[in-house]
Amino acid sequence: PVIEFLEEWGLESLEENASGSGNATKVFVNGVWLGIHRDAPNLVKTLHRLRRMDHINSEVSIVRDIREKELRLYTDAGRVCRPLFIVDEQQKLTLKKKHIEWLQNGVDDDGQEFKWKQMVTRGVIELLDADEEETVMISMTPEDLENSRRTEGGGYMSNVNDP
């Protein structure tokens, strides 16, 4: 599914564009160079959104190396992933008291099953492997988030002005 998605979202194969990859980002899946993409920030943002909505597997690793102009995706089994709480653009946890209550009860307010998997598929928790973990900012305490909000510019990194 990941390769099909990439092809639909503007991945240019190596045969099509062997020479004109100056500003493009190389795209690798499980170490194999599949092609290039000309709008890496948007592609990465979309991949994250799809992973958080469970449209692509929650254990797919998305690693963007801006310096090397590479996007590396890993879909293979056996990678150790660490669960992390997701923080929104206002640097606030997406985890709310209702999520904890739903976990304790085993169902949400609509009577739908709510367990660990739903924490992942509803964008409250994200699973990151060691490679992807190196590309994100991790707060260890709620106080770290509060300090980051108070600091000018904060710690949240948007892809708006990304090259």
Backbone bond lengths (Angstrom), bond angles and torsions (degrees), N, CA, C in turn:
res aa  C-N    CA-C-N  psi(-1)  N-CA   C-N-CA  omega(-1)  CA-C   N-CA-C  phi
1 P - - - 1.457 - - 1.528 113.13 -
2 V 1.336 118.22 -34.22 1.461 120.62 -178.28 1.525 110.42 -66.54
3 I 1.311 117.36 -43.74 1.464 120.37 -179.30 1.527 109.95 -65.83
4 E 1.325 117.39 -41.17 1.466 120.61 177.22 1.521 110.34 -60.92
5 F 1.326 116.98 -43.10 1.458 120.81 177.99 1.524 110.71 -60.00
6 L 1.328 117.05 -46.39 1.460 120.73 -179.26 1.523 111.33 -59.31
7 E 1.317 116.72 -42.22 1.463 120.42 179.53 1.523 110.93 -64.02
8 E 1.328 117.40 -37.87 1.463 121.20 178.60 1.522 111.85 -71.37
9 W 1.329 117.56 -27.55 1.455 122.01 -175.44 1.528 113.35 -100.50
10 G 1.292 117.82 28.54 1.457 120.09 168.33 1.507 116.84 94.71
11 L 1.316 118.58 17.64 1.460 119.64 174.62 1.524 108.52 -68.39
12 E 1.319 116.05 126.42 1.460 121.04 177.76 1.520 107.76 -99.30
13 S 1.312 115.58 126.05 1.464 119.23 -177.96 1.518 110.18 -69.02
14 L 1.315 116.03 160.80 1.463 121.15 -178.99 1.517 111.07 -65.77
15 E 1.330 117.48 -33.34 1.459 120.36 -179.36 1.521 111.16 -67.66
16 E 1.333 116.75 -38.63 1.460 121.38 -178.24 1.513 111.89 -68.27
17 N 1.314 117.12 -35.17 1.451 119.95 -171.02 1.522 110.77 -137.45
18 A 1.289 116.57 65.05 1.466 121.14 -176.18 1.519 112.59 -69.95
19 S 1.327 118.23 -29.43 1.460 119.17 -173.29 1.526 114.20 -108.96
20 G 1.319 118.80 -32.81 1.457 120.78 -170.64 1.504 115.47 -90.89
21 S 1.306 118.42 52.28 1.463 120.66 -178.03 1.523 112.64 -106.87
22 G 1.332 118.32 28.00 1.457 122.47 -176.11 1.514 115.24 -54.73
23 N 1.327 118.21 -55.14 1.464 121.33 -177.81 1.519 112.76 -99.03
24 A 1.297 117.38 2.76 1.460 121.27 -175.93 1.528 111.15 -85.96
25 T 1.313 114.56 161.32 1.460 122.58 178.11 1.519 109.35 -102.99
26 K 1.318 116.45 132.21 1.465 120.85 176.47 1.526 108.58 -73.43
27 V 1.325 116.39 137.52 1.460 121.47 -179.24 1.525 109.15 -114.90
28 F 1.335 115.24 124.22 1.465 122.77 179.19 1.526 108.97 -117.54
29 V 1.318 116.95 139.44 1.460 121.79 171.74 1.522 107.20 -123.63
30 N 1.322 115.80 117.98 1.470 122.62 -177.29 1.527 111.72 52.93
31 G 1.331 116.13 39.68 1.458 121.70 176.15 1.512 115.48 85.55
32 V 1.325 118.46 -3.80 1.465 121.79 -178.99 1.524 108.71 -100.77
33 W 1.335 116.05 125.23 1.460 121.35 179.40 1.520 108.51 -74.49
34 L 1.349 115.89 112.59 1.462 120.78 -177.25 1.513 113.22 -93.87
35 G 1.331 116.84 -30.12 1.459 119.26 -177.19 1.509 110.57 167.02
36 I 1.345 114.82 -157.11 1.460 120.65 -179.07 1.522 109.18 -128.35
37 H 1.329 114.63 160.15 1.465 120.75 176.04 1.520 107.82 -137.11
38 R 1.319 116.97 139.62 1.466 121.78 -174.48 1.527 114.08 -93.82
39 D 1.323 118.73 -7.56 1.467 121.60 179.47 1.528 109.51 -133.43
40 A 1.317 115.40 66.40 1.465 120.99 -175.88 1.529 113.59 -60.41
41 P 1.342 119.79 -41.86 1.469 117.91 -179.44 1.528 112.60 -58.16
42 N 1.312 116.61 -43.50 1.462 120.38 179.66 1.527 111.10 -68.53
43 L 1.317 116.93 -39.18 1.460 121.05 178.81 1.528 110.65 -62.23
44 V 1.319 117.17 -45.96 1.469 121.53 -179.58 1.527 110.45 -63.89
45 K 1.327 116.45 -44.06 1.462 120.86 178.72 1.530 110.48 -59.76
46 T 1.323 116.50 -43.07 1.463 121.36 179.44 1.521 111.20 -66.28
47 L 1.336 117.22 -42.35 1.465 120.65 178.39 1.529 111.17 -61.14
48 H 1.337 116.64 -42.85 1.469 119.87 177.68 1.525 110.55 -61.69
49 R 1.320 116.15 -45.30 1.466 120.07 -179.68 1.532 110.75 -60.78
50 L 1.336 116.68 -44.38 1.465 120.67 179.94 1.526 111.68 -65.04
51 R 1.334 116.51 -37.59 1.464 119.57 178.55 1.528 110.47 -66.78
52 R 1.325 116.62 -40.30 1.464 120.27 179.87 1.525 112.19 -69.88
53 M 1.326 117.33 -21.75 1.468 121.55 177.61 1.525 111.22 -95.24
54 D 1.326 117.52 1.97 1.462 124.13 178.88 1.529 113.02 67.79
55 H 1.338 117.03 25.96 1.467 120.32 173.82 1.524 110.95 -83.40
56 I 1.327 116.03 -24.74 1.464 120.86 166.41 1.525 106.07 -123.53
57 N 1.299 117.14 155.47 1.457 122.29 -173.83 1.524 111.41 -54.76
58 S 1.325 115.79 137.86 1.466 121.30 -177.57 1.523 112.76 -66.29
59 E 1.330 117.85 -15.39 1.461 120.76 -179.60 1.525 113.17 -97.42
60 V 1.326 117.78 5.12 1.463 120.69 174.63 1.525 107.56 -70.20
61 S 1.314 116.38 129.02 1.456 121.82 -179.43 1.527 109.41 -94.05
62 I 1.339 115.97 132.90 1.461 122.88 -178.44 1.523 107.36 -119.90
63 V 1.325 117.05 108.02 1.462 121.38 -176.08 1.520 108.72 -121.58
64 R 1.332 116.64 116.00 1.461 120.48 177.39 1.519 108.80 -107.10
65 D 1.307 115.48 121.93 1.457 122.36 176.93 1.521 106.91 -106.95
66 I 1.326 116.28 98.48 1.463 121.38 -175.37 1.519 110.75 -65.17
67 R 1.322 116.82 -41.41 1.463 120.77 -177.70 1.527 111.79 -61.08
68 E 1.327 116.40 -42.73 1.466 120.81 -178.79 1.529 112.53 -88.37
69 K 1.341 116.13 -2.18 1.473 121.40 -176.35 1.525 110.70 53.88
70 E 1.335 114.82 53.47 1.461 120.69 -178.96 1.523 110.28 -133.24
71 L 1.318 114.83 143.88 1.453 122.90 169.77 1.514 106.23 -120.66
72 R 1.334 115.58 118.59 1.460 120.59 -178.09 1.529 109.23 -113.91
73 L 1.318 115.12 122.96 1.462 121.89 177.25 1.516 108.24 -112.42
74 Y 1.325 115.78 135.18 1.456 120.99 178.94 1.522 108.42 -122.82
75 T 1.322 115.75 122.72 1.463 120.91 -179.41 1.519 111.72 -117.84
76 D 1.323 116.92 -1.35 1.460 120.90 -174.99 1.527 111.53 -72.28
77 A 1.310 115.32 156.21 1.464 121.61 -178.69 1.525 110.70 -80.75
78 G 1.314 115.99 160.96 1.453 120.96 172.20 1.510 115.34 96.08
79 R 1.331 118.19 -1.55 1.463 119.29 177.39 1.524 109.19 -83.30
80 V 1.307 116.38 138.08 1.458 121.25 177.91 1.522 108.02 -79.09
81 C 1.324 116.44 127.39 1.464 121.49 179.74 1.523 109.80 -117.55
82 R 1.307 114.90 143.44 1.464 122.19 -178.93 1.530 108.54 -108.95
83 P 1.329 117.90 130.30 1.471 118.94 177.25 1.526 110.53 -78.91
84 L 1.321 115.77 133.34 1.459 121.69 177.88 1.524 109.16 -132.49
85 F 1.325 116.24 144.43 1.459 120.17 174.93 1.521 108.98 -72.38
86 I 1.312 116.27 141.47 1.460 121.36 179.69 1.521 109.04 -86.80
87 V 1.327 115.18 140.06 1.459 122.99 177.75 1.524 107.19 -113.54
88 D 1.338 116.95 134.92 1.465 119.86 -178.83 1.528 111.02 -81.76
89 E 1.326 116.65 -175.91 1.465 121.01 -175.97 1.523 112.76 -67.84
90 Q 1.333 117.69 -19.96 1.464 121.18 176.05 1.528 110.94 -89.17
91 Q 1.329 115.68 9.40 1.458 123.72 179.20 1.521 111.97 60.58
92 K 1.325 114.66 42.79 1.459 121.30 175.42 1.521 108.09 -120.16
93 L 1.312 115.05 143.06 1.462 119.81 178.33 1.522 110.49 -61.19
94 T 1.328 116.12 138.37 1.464 119.35 173.27 1.528 110.10 -78.26
95 L 1.322 117.53 -17.44 1.465 122.33 176.33 1.525 109.16 -69.21
96 K 1.322 115.68 127.03 1.468 121.75 178.81 1.530 108.92 -123.18
97 K 1.328 115.80 167.28 1.469 120.57 179.07 1.520 111.22 -56.83
98 K 1.328 116.56 -35.03 1.470 119.48 -178.44 1.524 110.99 -61.19
99 H 1.350 117.16 -35.09 1.466 119.79 179.16 1.528 111.04 -64.29
100 I 1.330 116.56 -39.81 1.465 121.04 178.55 1.528 109.82 -65.69
101 E 1.335 116.13 -43.52 1.468 120.08 178.19 1.522 110.45 -61.92
102 W 1.324 116.50 -43.69 1.468 120.43 179.60 1.528 110.49 -61.48
103 L 1.336 116.48 -41.20 1.468 119.88 178.19 1.528 110.70 -61.90
104 Q 1.328 116.03 -44.84 1.462 120.10 -179.31 1.527 111.60 -63.28
105 N 1.336 116.10 -38.60 1.466 120.89 -178.58 1.525 112.52 -83.16
106 G 1.324 116.43 -22.28 1.464 120.14 -177.75 1.513 114.15 83.04
107 V 1.342 116.67 -2.16 1.467 121.50 177.86 1.528 109.29 -142.32
108 D 1.349 115.45 154.86 1.460 119.38 176.19 1.528 109.68 -89.87
109 D 1.333 117.16 -173.15 1.466 121.32 -177.59 1.526 112.88 -63.70
110 D 1.332 117.12 -23.24 1.466 121.36 179.55 1.523 112.54 -90.24
111 G 1.335 116.64 2.92 1.457 120.28 -179.63 1.519 113.72 82.73
112 Q 1.344 116.85 7.76 1.460 121.33 178.45 1.531 109.44 -81.97
113 E 1.325 115.59 146.34 1.464 120.52 178.58 1.532 110.00 -55.88
114 F 1.330 116.26 136.52 1.460 120.83 178.29 1.519 108.46 -137.76
115 K 1.328 114.54 106.40 1.460 121.85 178.64 1.523 108.03 -132.70
116 W 1.327 115.97 -165.21 1.464 120.96 -178.46 1.525 111.72 -54.05
117 K 1.321 117.19 -45.31 1.464 121.17 -178.02 1.527 111.21 -56.74
118 Q 1.317 117.42 -39.24 1.460 120.47 179.98 1.532 111.50 -70.16
119 M 1.317 117.21 -28.10 1.472 119.70 174.50 1.526 109.61 -63.04
120 V 1.321 115.93 -36.28 1.464 120.88 179.60 1.525 110.34 -77.25
121 T 1.330 117.44 -48.40 1.468 120.59 -174.21 1.520 113.09 -71.74
122 R 1.315 117.50 -18.54 1.470 120.13 177.97 1.524 112.55 -98.66
123 G 1.323 116.94 11.29 1.457 120.49 172.51 1.509 115.27 74.31
124 V 1.324 117.77 31.66 1.462 121.43 177.08 1.525 109.74 -98.78
125 I 1.321 115.82 -36.90 1.462 122.82 179.98 1.519 108.40 -125.60
126 E 1.324 115.77 143.17 1.460 120.86 177.48 1.525 108.40 -125.55
127 L 1.320 116.54 141.71 1.458 121.86 178.76 1.522 109.00 -99.12
128 L 1.341 116.66 121.30 1.461 120.97 -178.67 1.518 110.29 -122.86
129 D 1.336 116.09 138.00 1.460 119.76 174.56 1.529 108.49 -88.60
130 A 1.313 116.69 178.13 1.466 121.38 -174.81 1.524 112.24 -61.67
131 D 1.332 118.21 -38.91 1.468 120.67 -179.65 1.522 111.30 -64.85
132 E 1.310 116.52 -46.52 1.468 119.53 -178.90 1.522 111.17 -70.35
133 E 1.313 116.17 -33.19 1.458 120.94 -179.69 1.529 111.44 -59.90
134 E 1.329 116.83 -29.79 1.466 120.85 179.46 1.523 112.60 -69.96
135 T 1.332 117.90 -14.80 1.464 120.94 -175.54 1.525 112.98 -104.42
136 V 1.327 118.17 5.13 1.460 120.80 -178.47 1.525 110.50 -121.93
137 M 1.328 114.64 160.17 1.455 120.03 174.77 1.524 107.88 -93.43
138 I 1.312 116.69 130.34 1.463 121.58 -178.24 1.523 108.88 -118.39
139 S 1.323 116.09 123.79 1.463 121.73 173.99 1.519 107.57 -94.00
140 M 1.296 115.93 135.91 1.461 120.01 -178.06 1.527 112.33 -89.58
141 T 1.338 117.40 -22.92 1.463 120.90 -178.69 1.528 109.62 -139.26
142 P 1.331 117.60 160.66 1.474 119.83 173.80 1.529 111.94 -60.30
143 E 1.319 116.40 -29.27 1.464 119.88 178.56 1.529 110.87 -64.92
144 D 1.330 116.77 -35.23 1.465 120.18 176.28 1.523 110.45 -60.08
145 L 1.325 116.65 -41.08 1.466 120.54 178.08 1.521 110.61 -64.49
146 E 1.321 116.07 -43.99 1.461 120.39 179.88 1.523 110.47 -61.71
147 N 1.318 117.46 -44.68 1.464 120.91 178.24 1.520 111.19 -63.03
148 S 1.298 117.06 -38.45 1.454 121.24 179.59 1.524 110.96 -66.24
149 R 1.334 117.37 -37.52 1.469 120.98 177.80 1.517 110.82 -64.91
150 R 1.318 116.39 -36.42 1.468 120.96 -177.88 1.521 112.52 -75.53
151 T 1.322 116.53 -27.66 1.454 121.05 -178.45 1.514 109.52 -74.13
152 E 1.306 116.73 135.98 1.468 119.45 178.77 1.517 109.56 -60.94
153 G 1.305 116.12 130.56 1.459 120.82 -178.02 1.502 111.87 85.51
154 G 1.328 117.12 -26.64 1.455 120.96 176.86 1.500 113.18 58.48
155 G 1.299 115.21 -167.94 1.451 121.15 -179.66 1.506 112.98 -105.06
156 Y 1.333 116.78 -9.44 1.462 119.14 -178.39 1.513 109.07 -74.81
157 M 1.302 115.94 131.72 1.456 120.09 -178.38 1.519 109.01 -110.23
158 S 1.308 115.82 116.99 1.459 121.04 178.40 1.514 109.28 -91.63
159 N 1.323 116.34 155.91 1.460 121.04 179.21 1.519 112.14 -92.52
160 V 1.327 118.23 11.01 1.454 121.23 -172.14 1.523 112.60 -59.06
161 N 1.321 117.79 -50.04 1.463 120.58 -176.33 1.516 112.78 -103.99
162 D 1.308 116.27 24.93 1.457 121.83 -178.59 1.523 110.88 -70.21
163 P 1.341 117.51 138.88 1.470 119.00 179.67 1.509 112.66 -69.48
